[in-house]
């Protein structure tokens, strides 16, 4: 099972500790988690089920492209990190 980590800034919205979840893609893994946690879903995904622009995802240490992150394949030993994207100047 993949291990999903949320930044601690999302405590209260998302699990505070890493969670082991099954899935074949990042979207599938997150979908299983969101089935039990609607607040986290609403923070990470928009109304169309797309990744919100202020969220970025890392898979096994590599930042995923925003538009393809949810389709990225996940291995049983993968680690997924969900965090806020930083912007500004």
N, CA, C and O atoms as a CHARMM CRD file, in Angstrom:
* protein
*
  356
    1    1 UNK  N      0.83000  -1.18500   0.00000 PROA 1      0.00000
    2    1 UNK  CA     0.00000   0.00000   0.00000 PROA 1      0.00000
    3    1 UNK  C      0.87000   1.24300   0.00000 PROA 1      0.00000
    4    1 UNK  O      1.94600   1.26400   0.59800 PROA 1      0.00000
    5    2 UNK  N      0.39800   2.26500  -0.66900 PROA 2      0.00000
    6    2 UNK  CA     1.10300   3.54500  -0.69000 PROA 2      0.00000
    7    2 UNK  C      0.90400   4.25200   0.64100 PROA 2      0.00000
    8    2 UNK  O     -0.09900   4.04100   1.32200 PROA 2      0.00000
    9    3 UNK  N      1.85200   5.08200   1.00100 PROA 3      0.00000
   10    3 UNK  CA     1.75100   5.88200   2.21200 PROA 3      0.00000
   11    3 UNK  C      1.51200   7.32600   1.79600 PROA 3      0.00000
   12    3 UNK  O      2.26400   7.88300   0.99700 PROA 3      0.00000
   13    4 UNK  N      0.45600   7.92900   2.34700 PROA 4      0.00000
   14    4 UNK  CA     0.09700   9.30400   2.01800 PROA 4      0.00000
   15    4 UNK  C      0.40000  10.19400   3.21500 PROA 4      0.00000
   16    4 UNK  O      0.00700   9.90700   4.34600 PROA 4      0.00000
   17    5 UNK  N      1.10900  11.28200   2.93200 PROA 5      0.00000
   18    5 UNK  CA     1.46400  12.27500   3.94500 PROA 5      0.00000
   19    5 UNK  C      0.80300  13.60500   3.56500 PROA 5      0.00000
   20    5 UNK  O      0.80800  13.99500   2.39800 PROA 5      0.00000
   21    6 UNK  N      0.24800  14.27800   4.53700 PROA 6      0.00000
   22    6 UNK  CA    -0.25300  15.63500   4.34300 PROA 6      0.00000
   23    6 UNK  C      0.60600  16.56900   5.18300 PROA 6      0.00000
   24    6 UNK  O      1.02700  16.21200   6.28300 PROA 6      0.00000
   25    7 UNK  N      0.86300  17.76100   4.66600 PROA 7      0.00000
   26    7 UNK  CA     1.61100  18.74900   5.42200 PROA 7      0.00000
   27    7 UNK  C      0.88700  19.03300   6.73900 PROA 7      0.00000
   28    7 UNK  O     -0.34100  18.97300   6.80100 PROA 7      0.00000
   29    8 UNK  N      1.63200  19.33300   7.76300 PROA 8      0.00000
   30    8 UNK  CA     1.00300  19.54000   9.06500 PROA 8      0.00000
   31    8 UNK  C      0.11000  20.76900   9.09300 PROA 8      0.00000
   32    8 UNK  O     -0.71400  20.90800   9.99600 PROA 8      0.00000
   33    9 UNK  N      0.25700  21.65900   8.12500 PROA 9      0.00000
   34    9 UNK  CA    -0.62400  22.83100   8.03700 PROA 9      0.00000
   35    9 UNK  C     -2.06100  22.42200   7.74900 PROA 9      0.00000
   36    9 UNK  O     -2.98500  23.21400   7.93500 PROA 9      0.00000
   37   10 UNK  N     -2.25000  21.19300   7.29800 PROA 10     0.00000
   38   10 UNK  CA    -3.59600  20.70100   7.01100 PROA 10     0.00000
   39   10 UNK  C     -4.18600  19.89400   8.16200 PROA 10     0.00000
   40   10 UNK  O     -5.24400  19.28400   8.00900 PROA 10     0.00000
   41   11 UNK  N     -3.51000  19.88400   9.32100 PROA 11     0.00000
   42   11 UNK  CA    -4.08200  19.19900  10.48500 PROA 11     0.00000
   43   11 UNK  C     -5.47200  19.75000  10.76000 PROA 11     0.00000
   44   11 UNK  O     -5.69500  20.95800  10.68000 PROA 11     0.00000
   45   12 UNK  N     -6.37500  18.89000  11.07300 PROA 12     0.00000
   46   12 UNK  CA    -7.76200  19.28500  11.28400 PROA 12     0.00000
   47   12 UNK  C     -8.59500  19.09000  10.03300 PROA 12     0.00000
   48   12 UNK  O     -9.80800  18.90100  10.11700 PROA 12     0.00000
   49   13 UNK  N     -7.95200  19.13500   8.86600 PROA 13     0.00000
   50   13 UNK  CA    -8.63200  18.87600   7.59400 PROA 13     0.00000
   51   13 UNK  C     -8.27400  17.48300   7.10200 PROA 13     0.00000
   52   13 UNK  O     -9.13500  16.73200   6.64400 PROA 13     0.00000
   53   14 UNK  N     -7.00400  17.14900   7.20200 PROA 14     0.00000
   54   14 UNK  CA    -6.49300  15.87500   6.68400 PROA 14     0.00000
   55   14 UNK  C     -5.90300  15.06000   7.83500 PROA 14     0.00000
   56   14 UNK  O     -5.70200  15.58500   8.93000 PROA 14     0.00000
   57   15 UNK  N     -5.63000  13.79300   7.59200 PROA 15     0.00000
   58   15 UNK  CA    -5.01900  12.98300   8.64600 PROA 15     0.00000
   59   15 UNK  C     -3.72200  13.61200   9.14300 PROA 15     0.00000
   60   15 UNK  O     -2.92700  14.11100   8.34800 PROA 15     0.00000
   61   16 UNK  N     -3.51300  13.58800  10.44100 PROA 16     0.00000
   62   16 UNK  CA    -2.32200  14.18600  11.03100 PROA 16     0.00000
   63   16 UNK  C     -1.10200  13.29500  10.95000 PROA 16     0.00000
   64   16 UNK  O      0.02000  13.75800  11.15300 PROA 16     0.00000
   65   17 UNK  N     -1.30600  12.03600  10.66100 PROA 17     0.00000
   66   17 UNK  CA    -0.20200  11.07800  10.54200 PROA 17     0.00000
   67   17 UNK  C     -0.28300  10.41000   9.16700 PROA 17     0.00000
   68   17 UNK  O     -1.35200  10.38300   8.55600 PROA 17     0.00000
   69   18 UNK  N      0.83400   9.87200   8.67900 PROA 18     0.00000
   70   18 UNK  CA     0.79800   9.17000   7.39700 PROA 18     0.00000
   71   18 UNK  C     -0.23400   8.04300   7.41500 PROA 18     0.00000
   72   18 UNK  O     -0.45400   7.39600   8.43800 PROA 18     0.00000
   73   19 UNK  N     -0.86300   7.82500   6.25300 PROA 19     0.00000
   74   19 UNK  CA    -1.91700   6.82800   6.11700 PROA 19     0.00000
   75   19 UNK  C     -1.55000   5.87200   4.99200 PROA 19     0.00000
   76   19 UNK  O     -1.12800   6.30800   3.92100 PROA 19     0.00000
   77   20 UNK  N     -1.70800   4.57100   5.22500 PROA 20     0.00000
   78   20 UNK  CA    -1.48600   3.57900   4.17700 PROA 20     0.00000
   79   20 UNK  C     -2.79300   3.35100   3.44100 PROA 20     0.00000
   80   20 UNK  O     -3.82100   3.05800   4.05100 PROA 20     0.00000
   81   21 UNK  N     -2.74100   3.49100   2.10400 PROA 21     0.00000
   82   21 UNK  CA    -3.95100   3.37700   1.28500 PROA 21     0.00000
   83   21 UNK  C     -3.61100   2.66500  -0.01500 PROA 21     0.00000
   84   21 UNK  O     -2.53600   2.85500  -0.58400 PROA 21     0.00000
   85   22 UNK  N     -4.54200   1.84600  -0.47100 PROA 22     0.00000
   86   22 UNK  CA    -4.37300   1.16100  -1.75100 PROA 22     0.00000
   87   22 UNK  C     -4.82800   2.04500  -2.89900 PROA 22     0.00000
   88   22 UNK  O     -5.67100   2.92500  -2.72600 PROA 22     0.00000
   89   23 UNK  N     -4.26200   1.80300  -4.07200 PROA 23     0.00000
   90   23 UNK  CA    -4.65800   2.49500  -5.28200 PROA 23     0.00000
   91   23 UNK  C     -3.60600   2.31400  -6.35200 PROA 23     0.00000
   92   23 UNK  O     -2.43900   2.06300  -6.05300 PROA 23     0.00000
   93   24 UNK  N     -4.01900   2.44000  -7.59600 PROA 24     0.00000
   94   24 UNK  CA    -3.09600   2.26400  -8.71700 PROA 24     0.00000
   95   24 UNK  C     -2.54800   3.59000  -9.23300 PROA 24     0.00000
   96   24 UNK  O     -1.51900   3.62600  -9.90900 PROA 24     0.00000
   97   25 UNK  N     -3.24600   4.68600  -8.90700 PROA 25     0.00000
   98   25 UNK  CA    -2.80500   6.02700  -9.30100 PROA 25     0.00000
   99   25 UNK  C     -2.90100   6.93800  -8.08900 PROA 25     0.00000
  100   25 UNK  O     -3.52000   6.59000  -7.08400 PROA 25     0.00000
  101   26 UNK  N     -2.28300   8.10800  -8.19200 PROA 26     0.00000
  102   26 UNK  CA    -2.40100   9.08500  -7.11400 PROA 26     0.00000
  103   26 UNK  C     -3.87000   9.42600  -6.89100 PROA 26     0.00000
  104   26 UNK  O     -4.31700   9.51100  -5.74700 PROA 26     0.00000
  105   27 UNK  N     -4.62100   9.62200  -7.96400 PROA 27     0.00000
  106   27 UNK  CA    -6.04300   9.91900  -7.84100 PROA 27     0.00000
  107   27 UNK  C     -6.81800   8.79700  -7.17300 PROA 27     0.00000
  108   27 UNK  O     -7.72600   9.05600  -6.38200 PROA 27     0.00000
  109   28 UNK  N     -6.47100   7.55700  -7.48100 PROA 28     0.00000
  110   28 UNK  CA    -7.13600   6.41200  -6.86200 PROA 28     0.00000
  111   28 UNK  C     -6.84100   6.31900  -5.37800 PROA 28     0.00000
  112   28 UNK  O     -7.73700   6.05800  -4.57600 PROA 28     0.00000
  113   29 UNK  N     -5.58500   6.53200  -5.01300 PROA 29     0.00000
  114   29 UNK  CA    -5.19200   6.51500  -3.60500 PROA 29     0.00000
  115   29 UNK  C     -5.93800   7.61200  -2.84800 PROA 29     0.00000
  116   29 UNK  O     -6.52200   7.36700  -1.79300 PROA 29     0.00000
  117   30 UNK  N     -5.91000   8.82200  -3.40500 PROA 30     0.00000
  118   30 UNK  CA    -6.59100   9.92700  -2.73100 PROA 30     0.00000
  119   30 UNK  C     -8.09600   9.71200  -2.69400 PROA 30     0.00000
  120   30 UNK  O     -8.75000  10.09000  -1.72300 PROA 30     0.00000
  121   31 UNK  N     -8.65000   9.11000  -3.73600 PROA 31     0.00000
  122   31 UNK  CA   -10.08100   8.82700  -3.76100 PROA 31     0.00000
  123   31 UNK  C    -10.50500   7.93600  -2.60800 PROA 31     0.00000
  124   31 UNK  O    -11.55300   8.15900  -2.00200 PROA 31     0.00000
  125   32 UNK  N     -9.69300   6.92300  -2.29900 PROA 32     0.00000
  126   32 UNK  CA    -9.99200   6.05500  -1.15700 PROA 32     0.00000
  127   32 UNK  C     -9.94700   6.84800   0.14600 PROA 32     0.00000
  128   32 UNK  O    -10.79600   6.67000   1.01800 PROA 32     0.00000
  129   33 UNK  N     -8.95900   7.71600   0.27100 PROA 33     0.00000
  130   33 UNK  CA    -8.85600   8.52200   1.48100 PROA 33     0.00000
  131   33 UNK  C    -10.02900   9.50700   1.58500 PROA 33     0.00000
  132   33 UNK  O    -10.59300   9.68800   2.66400 PROA 33     0.00000
  133   34 UNK  N    -10.39100  10.13500   0.47600 PROA 34     0.00000
  134   34 UNK  CA   -11.45200  11.13700   0.48700 PROA 34     0.00000
  135   34 UNK  C    -12.83200  10.52900   0.71500 PROA 34     0.00000
  136   34 UNK  O    -13.75200  11.23500   1.12900 PROA 34     0.00000
  137   35 UNK  N    -12.99100   9.24200   0.45400 PROA 35     0.00000
  138   35 UNK  CA   -14.27400   8.59000   0.72200 PROA 35     0.00000
  139   35 UNK  C    -14.61500   8.66100   2.20500 PROA 35     0.00000
  140   35 UNK  O    -15.78500   8.59900   2.58400 PROA 35     0.00000
  141   36 UNK  N    -13.59400   8.79000   3.03400 PROA 36     0.00000
  142   36 UNK  CA   -13.78800   8.87200   4.47600 PROA 36     0.00000
  143   36 UNK  C    -13.53600  10.27200   5.02000 PROA 36     0.00000
  144   36 UNK  O    -13.72800  10.51800   6.21100 PROA 36     0.00000
  145   37 UNK  N    -13.10400  11.19800   4.15300 PROA 37     0.00000
  146   37 UNK  CA   -12.72600  12.52500   4.62800 PROA 37     0.00000
  147   37 UNK  C    -13.08900  13.58300   3.58500 PROA 37     0.00000
  148   37 UNK  O    -12.24200  13.98000   2.78500 PROA 37     0.00000
  149   38 UNK  N    -14.32100  14.03100   3.59100 PROA 38     0.00000
  150   38 UNK  CA   -14.80400  15.00400   2.60100 PROA 38     0.00000
  151   38 UNK  C    -14.11000  16.35300   2.74000 PROA 38     0.00000
  152   38 UNK  O    -13.91000  17.04100   1.73900 PROA 38     0.00000
  153   39 UNK  N    -13.74100  16.74500   3.94200 PROA 39     0.00000
  154   39 UNK  CA   -13.07900  18.04100   4.13300 PROA 39     0.00000
  155   39 UNK  C    -11.74200  18.07400   3.40200 PROA 39     0.00000
  156   39 UNK  O    -11.39600  19.08000   2.78300 PROA 39     0.00000
  157   40 UNK  N    -10.99600  16.98600   3.47100 PROA 40     0.00000
  158   40 UNK  CA    -9.71500  16.92600   2.75700 PROA 40     0.00000
  159   40 UNK  C     -9.95100  16.95300   1.25200 PROA 40     0.00000
  160   40 UNK  O     -9.20000  17.60100   0.52400 PROA 40     0.00000
  161   41 UNK  N    -10.97800  16.26300   0.77700 PROA 41     0.00000
  162   41 UNK  CA   -11.29200  16.26500  -0.65100 PROA 41     0.00000
  163   41 UNK  C    -11.56400  17.67900  -1.14000 PROA 41     0.00000
  164   41 UNK  O    -11.03600  18.09900  -2.16900 PROA 41     0.00000
  165   42 UNK  N    -12.37700  18.40100  -0.40900 PROA 42     0.00000
  166   42 UNK  CA   -12.73300  19.75600  -0.82500 PROA 42     0.00000
  167   42 UNK  C    -11.54400  20.69900  -0.81500 PROA 42     0.00000
  168   42 UNK  O    -11.53600  21.68500  -1.55200 PROA 42     0.00000
  169   43 UNK  N    -10.54700  20.42000  -0.00200 PROA 43     0.00000
  170   43 UNK  CA    -9.34500  21.24300   0.01500 PROA 43     0.00000
  171   43 UNK  C     -8.43700  20.91700  -1.16100 PROA 43     0.00000
  172   43 UNK  O     -7.84100  21.81600  -1.75500 PROA 43     0.00000
  173   44 UNK  N     -8.32800  19.64300  -1.50000 PROA 44     0.00000
  174   44 UNK  CA    -7.37900  19.18800  -2.52000 PROA 44     0.00000
  175   44 UNK  C     -7.95900  19.26500  -3.93200 PROA 44     0.00000
  176   44 UNK  O     -7.25600  19.64400  -4.86800 PROA 44     0.00000
  177   45 UNK  N     -9.23100  18.90800  -4.09100 PROA 45     0.00000
  178   45 UNK  CA    -9.86200  18.84800  -5.41900 PROA 45     0.00000
  179   45 UNK  C    -10.95300  19.90200  -5.56200 PROA 45     0.00000
  180   45 UNK  O    -11.60600  20.27800  -4.58900 PROA 45     0.00000
  181   46 UNK  N    -11.13700  20.37100  -6.79200 PROA 46     0.00000
  182   46 UNK  CA   -12.22500  21.31100  -7.04900 PROA 46     0.00000
  183   46 UNK  C    -13.51600  20.55200  -7.35600 PROA 46     0.00000
  184   46 UNK  O    -13.56900  19.32700  -7.24000 PROA 46     0.00000
  185   47 UNK  N    -14.53900  21.28200  -7.74300 PROA 47     0.00000
  186   47 UNK  CA   -15.85700  20.68700  -7.98200 PROA 47     0.00000
  187   47 UNK  C    -15.85700  19.69500  -9.14400 PROA 47     0.00000
  188   47 UNK  O    -16.72100  18.82000  -9.19900 PROA 47     0.00000
  189   48 UNK  N    -14.91200  19.81300 -10.06900 PROA 48     0.00000
  190   48 UNK  CA   -14.81300  18.89600 -11.20500 PROA 48     0.00000
  191   48 UNK  C    -13.88800  17.71500 -10.91900 PROA 48     0.00000
  192   48 UNK  O    -13.66700  16.87500 -11.79100 PROA 48     0.00000
  193   49 UNK  N    -13.35300  17.64900  -9.71400 PROA 49     0.00000
  194   49 UNK  CA   -12.45000  16.56100  -9.36100 PROA 49     0.00000
  195   49 UNK  C    -11.01900  16.77700  -9.80500 PROA 49     0.00000
  196   49 UNK  O    -10.22100  15.83900  -9.80200 PROA 49     0.00000
  197   50 UNK  N    -10.68100  18.00500 -10.18800 PROA 50     0.00000
  198   50 UNK  CA    -9.31300  18.34500 -10.60000 PROA 50     0.00000
  199   50 UNK  C     -8.53900  18.90100  -9.40900 PROA 50     0.00000
  200   50 UNK  O     -9.12000  19.45700  -8.47800 PROA 50     0.00000
  201   51 UNK  N     -7.24000  18.74400  -9.45500 PROA 51     0.00000
  202   51 UNK  CA    -6.37300  19.25800  -8.40600 PROA 51     0.00000
  203   51 UNK  C     -6.48000  20.77700  -8.34500 PROA 51     0.00000
  204   51 UNK  O     -6.34600  21.45200  -9.36500 PROA 51     0.00000
  205   52 UNK  N     -6.72000  21.31000  -7.16400 PROA 52     0.00000
  206   52 UNK  CA    -6.79800  22.77000  -7.01200 PROA 52     0.00000
  207   52 UNK  C     -5.43100  23.38700  -7.26800 PROA 52     0.00000
  208   52 UNK  O     -4.40200  22.75100  -7.04100 PROA 52     0.00000
  209   53 UNK  N     -5.42500  24.62200  -7.73900 PROA 53     0.00000
  210   53 UNK  CA    -4.16400  25.25100  -8.14300 PROA 53     0.00000
  211   53 UNK  C     -3.22400  25.51600  -6.97400 PROA 53     0.00000
  212   53 UNK  O     -2.01700  25.64900  -7.18000 PROA 53     0.00000
  213   54 UNK  N     -3.74200  25.59600  -5.76100 PROA 54     0.00000
  214   54 UNK  CA    -2.87900  25.86700  -4.61200 PROA 54     0.00000
  215   54 UNK  C     -2.35300  24.60100  -3.93600 PROA 54     0.00000
  216   54 UNK  O     -1.77800  24.67400  -2.85000 PROA 54     0.00000
  217   55 UNK  N     -2.54500  23.44900  -4.56600 PROA 55     0.00000
  218   55 UNK  CA    -2.08600  22.17800  -4.00800 PROA 55     0.00000
  219   55 UNK  C     -1.04900  21.56000  -4.95000 PROA 55     0.00000
  220   55 UNK  O     -1.22000  21.57100  -6.16900 PROA 55     0.00000
  221   56 UNK  N      0.02700  21.02300  -4.37000 PROA 56     0.00000
  222   56 UNK  CA     0.99100  20.28300  -5.19000 PROA 56     0.00000
  223   56 UNK  C      1.19900  18.91100  -4.56800 PROA 56     0.00000
  224   56 UNK  O      1.01800  18.71300  -3.36700 PROA 56     0.00000
  225   57 UNK  N      1.58100  17.97800  -5.41700 PROA 57     0.00000
  226   57 UNK  CA     1.75400  16.59500  -4.99300 PROA 57     0.00000
  227   57 UNK  C      3.14000  16.11000  -5.39200 PROA 57     0.00000
  228   57 UNK  O      3.60000  16.32900  -6.51200 PROA 57     0.00000
  229   58 UNK  N      3.78600  15.45100  -4.45100 PROA 58     0.00000
  230   58 UNK  CA     5.06100  14.79200  -4.69500 PROA 58     0.00000
  231   58 UNK  C      4.82800  13.29500  -4.61200 PROA 58     0.00000
  232   58 UNK  O      4.11400  12.81500  -3.73200 PROA 58     0.00000
  233   59 UNK  N      5.42900  12.56400  -5.52700 PROA 59     0.00000
  234   59 UNK  CA     5.36000  11.10600  -5.53600 PROA 59     0.00000
  235   59 UNK  C      6.78400  10.57800  -5.50300 PROA 59     0.00000
  236   59 UNK  O      7.56800  10.81900  -6.42000 PROA 59     0.00000
  237   60 UNK  N      7.10900   9.86500  -4.45200 PROA 60     0.00000
  238   60 UNK  CA     8.44600   9.28800  -4.28200 PROA 60     0.00000
  239   60 UNK  C      9.54500  10.32600  -4.48400 PROA 60     0.00000
  240   60 UNK  O     10.55000  10.06500  -5.14500 PROA 60     0.00000
  241   61 UNK  N      9.33600  11.51200  -3.89900 PROA 61     0.00000
  242   61 UNK  CA    10.34300  12.56600  -3.91800 PROA 61     0.00000
  243   61 UNK  C     10.34900  13.45300  -5.14400 PROA 61     0.00000
  244   61 UNK  O     11.17000  14.36600  -5.22800 PROA 61     0.00000
  245   62 UNK  N      9.46800  13.21900  -6.09200 PROA 62     0.00000
  246   62 UNK  CA     9.43400  14.01300  -7.32200 PROA 62     0.00000
  247   62 UNK  C      8.12800  14.80000  -7.40000 PROA 62     0.00000
  248   62 UNK  O      7.04100  14.24000  -7.25700 PROA 62     0.00000
  249   63 UNK  N      8.25600  16.11700  -7.63100 PROA 63     0.00000
  250   63 UNK  CA     7.04900  16.92800  -7.76700 PROA 63     0.00000
  251   63 UNK  C      6.37200  16.58600  -9.08700 PROA 63     0.00000
  252   63 UNK  O      7.00600  16.57900 -10.14200 PROA 63     0.00000
  253   64 UNK  N      5.08300  16.30600  -9.01100 PROA 64     0.00000
  254   64 UNK  CA     4.32500  15.93200 -10.20000 PROA 64     0.00000
  255   64 UNK  C      3.77600  17.16600 -10.89900 PROA 64     0.00000
  256   64 UNK  O      3.44100  18.16100 -10.25700 PROA 64     0.00000
  257   65 UNK  N      3.68800  17.09000 -12.21100 PROA 65     0.00000
  258   65 UNK  CA     3.07000  18.16600 -12.98600 PROA 65     0.00000
  259   65 UNK  C      1.61300  18.29200 -12.54600 PROA 65     0.00000
  260   65 UNK  O      0.91200  17.29300 -12.38200 PROA 65     0.00000
  261   66 UNK  N      1.18100  19.50700 -12.36200 PROA 66     0.00000
  262   66 UNK  CA    -0.14500  19.77200 -11.80200 PROA 66     0.00000
  263   66 UNK  C     -1.25800  19.10900 -12.60200 PROA 66     0.00000
  264   66 UNK  O     -2.17300  18.52600 -12.01900 PROA 66     0.00000
  265   67 UNK  N     -1.19500  19.18900 -13.91400 PROA 67     0.00000
  266   67 UNK  CA    -2.29100  18.69500 -14.75700 PROA 67     0.00000
  267   67 UNK  C     -2.32000  17.17500 -14.92200 PROA 67     0.00000
  268   67 UNK  O     -3.31900  16.63100 -15.39300 PROA 67     0.00000
  269   68 UNK  N     -1.25100  16.48500 -14.54800 PROA 68     0.00000
  270   68 UNK  CA    -1.22300  15.02700 -14.68400 PROA 68     0.00000
  271   68 UNK  C     -0.99400  14.29700 -13.35900 PROA 68     0.00000
  272   68 UNK  O     -0.87500  13.07200 -13.34400 PROA 68     0.00000
  273   69 UNK  N     -0.93200  15.02200 -12.26800 PROA 69     0.00000
  274   69 UNK  CA    -0.59000  14.43000 -10.96800 PROA 69     0.00000
  275   69 UNK  C     -1.53300  13.30700 -10.56900 PROA 69     0.00000
  276   69 UNK  O     -1.07900  12.26900 -10.08700 PROA 69     0.00000
  277   70 UNK  N     -2.82800  13.48800 -10.75900 PROA 70     0.00000
  278   70 UNK  CA    -3.78600  12.48600 -10.30400 PROA 70     0.00000
  279   70 UNK  C     -3.71100  11.18800 -11.09500 PROA 70     0.00000
  280   70 UNK  O     -4.12100  10.13900 -10.59900 PROA 70     0.00000
  281   71 UNK  N     -3.19600  11.24500 -12.31500 PROA 71     0.00000
  282   71 UNK  CA    -3.09000  10.05400 -13.16000 PROA 71     0.00000
  283   71 UNK  C     -1.76700   9.31100 -12.97900 PROA 71     0.00000
  284   71 UNK  O     -1.57600   8.24500 -13.56300 PROA 71     0.00000
  285   72 UNK  N     -0.85900   9.85400 -12.18400 PROA 72     0.00000
  286   72 UNK  CA     0.45500   9.22800 -12.00200 PROA 72     0.00000
  287   72 UNK  C      0.32100   7.85200 -11.35400 PROA 72     0.00000
  288   72 UNK  O     -0.38700   7.70800 -10.35700 PROA 72     0.00000
  289   73 UNK  N      0.99200   6.83800 -11.90900 PROA 73     0.00000
  290   73 UNK  CA     0.91200   5.49500 -11.33500 PROA 73     0.00000
  291   73 UNK  C      1.63100   5.41100  -9.99500 PROA 73     0.00000
  292   73 UNK  O      2.67300   6.03400  -9.79000 PROA 73     0.00000
  293   74 UNK  N      1.05700   4.63100  -9.09200 PROA 74     0.00000
  294   74 UNK  CA     1.58400   4.45900  -7.74200 PROA 74     0.00000
  295   74 UNK  C      1.99500   2.99600  -7.56600 PROA 74     0.00000
  296   74 UNK  O      1.27000   2.08100  -7.95700 PROA 74     0.00000
  297   75 UNK  N      3.15700   2.79900  -6.97800 PROA 75     0.00000
  298   75 UNK  CA     3.64000   1.46200  -6.64700 PROA 75     0.00000
  299   75 UNK  C      3.25300   1.14300  -5.19800 PROA 75     0.00000
  300   75 UNK  O      2.98100   2.05700  -4.42100 PROA 75     0.00000
  301   76 UNK  N      3.22500  -0.13600  -4.83000 PROA 76     0.00000
  302   76 UNK  CA     2.83600  -0.48600  -3.45100 PROA 76     0.00000
  303   76 UNK  C      3.69600   0.18300  -2.37700 PROA 76     0.00000
  304   76 UNK  O      3.21000   0.43400  -1.27400 PROA 76     0.00000
  305   77 UNK  N      4.94800   0.47300  -2.67500 PROA 77     0.00000
  306   77 UNK  CA     5.84700   1.07700  -1.70400 PROA 77     0.00000
  307   77 UNK  C      5.96600   2.59700  -1.86700 PROA 77     0.00000
  308   77 UNK  O      6.81400   3.21600  -1.22400 PROA 77     0.00000
  309   78 UNK  N      5.14200   3.19800  -2.70600 PROA 78     0.00000
  310   78 UNK  CA     5.22300   4.63200  -2.98800 PROA 78     0.00000
  311   78 UNK  C      4.83800   5.48400  -1.78400 PROA 78     0.00000
  312   78 UNK  O      4.08100   5.06700  -0.90700 PROA 78     0.00000
  313   79 UNK  N      5.39600   6.70300  -1.78000 PROA 79     0.00000
  314   79 UNK  CA     5.01600   7.70500  -0.79500 PROA 79     0.00000
  315   79 UNK  C      4.48600   8.91800  -1.53700 PROA 79     0.00000
  316   79 UNK  O      5.12600   9.43500  -2.45400 PROA 79     0.00000
  317   80 UNK  N      3.31600   9.36000  -1.13000 PROA 80     0.00000
  318   80 UNK  CA     2.63800  10.49700  -1.74300 PROA 80     0.00000
  319   80 UNK  C      2.59300  11.61000  -0.70800 PROA 80     0.00000
  320   80 UNK  O      2.15300  11.39600   0.42100 PROA 80     0.00000
  321   81 UNK  N      3.05000  12.80000  -1.09300 PROA 81     0.00000
  322   81 UNK  CA     2.99800  13.96500  -0.21300 PROA 81     0.00000
  323   81 UNK  C      2.05800  14.99400  -0.82500 PROA 81     0.00000
  324   81 UNK  O      2.19000  15.34700  -1.99700 PROA 81     0.00000
  325   82 UNK  N      1.11500  15.47000  -0.03100 PROA 82     0.00000
  326   82 UNK  CA     0.14600  16.48200  -0.47000 PROA 82     0.00000
  327   82 UNK  C      0.42500  17.73200   0.34700 PROA 82     0.00000
  328   82 UNK  O      0.44800  17.68300   1.57700 PROA 82     0.00000
  329   83 UNK  N      0.63800  18.86000  -0.34000 PROA 83     0.00000
  330   83 UNK  CA     0.93900  20.11200   0.36200 PROA 83     0.00000
  331   83 UNK  C      0.46800  21.31700  -0.43100 PROA 83     0.00000
  332   83 UNK  O      0.10600  21.20900  -1.60300 PROA 83     0.00000
  333   84 UNK  N      0.47800  22.45400   0.22100 PROA 84     0.00000
  334   84 UNK  CA     0.09700  23.68600  -0.43900 PROA 84     0.00000
  335   84 UNK  C      1.22300  24.13700  -1.35400 PROA 84     0.00000
  336   84 UNK  O      2.40200  24.05700  -1.00900 PROA 84     0.00000
  337   85 UNK  N      0.83200  24.61200  -2.52500 PROA 85     0.00000
  338   85 UNK  CA     1.80500  25.20200  -3.43600 PROA 85     0.00000
  339   85 UNK  C      2.06300  26.63600  -2.97000 PROA 85     0.00000
  340   85 UNK  O      1.12500  27.33400  -2.58300 PROA 85     0.00000
  341   86 UNK  N      3.30000  27.07900  -3.00000 PROA 86     0.00000
  342   86 UNK  CA     3.63400  28.43600  -2.60200 PROA 86     0.00000
  343   86 UNK  C      3.77600  29.29800  -3.83700 PROA 86     0.00000
  344   86 UNK  O      4.31900  28.87100  -4.85600 PROA 86     0.00000
  345   87 UNK  N      3.28700  30.49300  -3.73200 PROA 87     0.00000
  346   87 UNK  CA     3.43600  31.43300  -4.84500 PROA 87     0.00000
  347   87 UNK  C      3.60900  32.82900  -4.27200 PROA 87     0.00000
  348   87 UNK  O      3.50200  33.04000  -3.06400 PROA 87     0.00000
  349   88 UNK  N      3.87200  33.75400  -5.13900 PROA 88     0.00000
  350   88 UNK  CA     4.02700  35.13100  -4.69300 PROA 88     0.00000
  351   88 UNK  C      5.45100  35.61400  -4.88100 PROA 88     0.00000
  352   88 UNK  O      6.28000  34.92700  -5.47800 PROA 88     0.00000
  353   89 UNK  N      5.71700  36.76000  -4.38500 PROA 89     0.00000
  354   89 UNK  CA     7.06000  37.28300  -4.59300 PROA 89     0.00000
  355   89 UNK  C      7.47600  38.22100  -3.52800 PROA 89     0.00000
  356   89 UNK  O      8.58900  38.74500  -3.56800 PROA 89     0.00000
